[in-house]
Amino acid sequence: MHWKAVPWYLGERNKIAATKRQEVDQGREWPLRLVDLLPELRVVLCLGNAARDAVAPGRTELEARGLSVLNAPHPSQRRYNVTQGSDEVRALAAFREAMILASVTR
């Protein structure tokens, strides 16, 4: 499962707004609700610092439910350009690891 820190659109019609702490706090309850609906889920992949920070308070509970929680850089082209591709390499490695963990039989 790929989860955004705030699972709804932020901003206006033509402009995306930055994520605010209050919005992350409001979005925090939804991943656990969603996990309850996905009994075959095995991996949660947090893409970016905001997603990592949003999942962090519930990470222990997710892991107690048998889920692997992975972190990776946000997959934006702007981010990849700024880091000369090193974040892209790290993100691809995280996706590979998620794929391997998801394919392991329980």
Secondary structure, DSSP 8 states (H G I E B T S, - for coil): -EE-SS-S--EETTEE----HHHHHHHTHHHHHHHHT-TT--EEEEESHHHHHHHGGGHHHHHHTT-EEEEE----HHHHHHTTTHHHHHHHHHHHHHHHHHHS--
